[in-house]
């Protein structure tokens, strides 16, 4: 059963993502993300990794893959809560970017 759950989560991961690395925009396999990459998101993108937001304009994220988060909510660069899953400046892997 755990194998089926892992395969389900794996299928939700994006295969590619847009980043700025070494000052240059690139499209790379999501599996090749490293600390220091700046991930560029737009509506329709799946979040490729757990991310801290450093800039946002109308970004909304739907986190139904996480328990208890069925609706899209607006994100912010501000730290809004001590609990990471409650703070609006963190976006989590496999969540869906719906706007922004």
N, C-alpha and C positions, 0 to 999 in steps of 0.2 A: 504494500500500500504506500509506503514512504517513497518508493521508486516512482510510482504514478504521480504523487504530489510534486516531486522534484522535476519530473518531465513536464508537468503542467506549468510550473513556474518558469522553467527554461524556455518554454514556447512563448511566454509573455515578454521575454527580454528582446529588445530591439537588436538587430544584427549590425546596424550602422548608426553613427551619430556624427553631428557636426560639432567641431571643437576649434578653439584657437590654441595652438601649441607653438611655442617659440615665436610668438607674435604673428603667426600665419594661420589663416583659416584653412581647415582640412576636413574631409569626410573620412572617418576611420571606422574599423570594426569596433563595436562597443566593448568587446573583450580586451582591446588594447588601450583602454583609458588608463591614465596614470595620474597620480597626485600632481596637481599643477595645471592640468588641462582645464580650460574654461569651456564648459559645455554650452552650446547655443541651442535654445529650445524655441519651438513655435507650436501653435495649435495643431493638434493631431499627433505630435511626437510622444513616444513612450519614454519615460525617464530611464536612462541607461545605467544609472548608478545612484547611490545615495549622494545628494548634492546639497551644498550650502549656497544659497542665493546671494549674489553680490550685486546684481542689477535686475530690475523687473519692471515691466510696464504692462499692467493688466493681466498678468499671468494667473491662470486658474488651473488647478490640478485636481483630478478625480482619482481617489485612492481606494477603489473598491477591492483591490487585491489585498489591502490591509483590513483587518476586521474592524467593523464599525465606522467606516468612512465611505458611504455610498455616494455622497454628493460632491460635486466640484466646489472647491473653495479658493478664494483669492489668496495669493501668496504675497509675501513682502520680504524685503531685505532685513527688516527689523526682527530682532530676537524677541518673541512674544510670550514664551512660556519656558519654564525650567525643564519640563518633560519634552524630550526631543520630538516625539510623535505629535505633540500639541503645538509646537512652535511653527509659525508661518514662514520662517526663513529656511526651512529644510524640506527638500523634495526627495521622495524615496523611490528606489529602484522598482520598476514595473508599474509605477503610477502613470496615469495618462495626462498629458498636457492638453487641456481642452480649449484654452484661449491664451493669447499673449505672444 
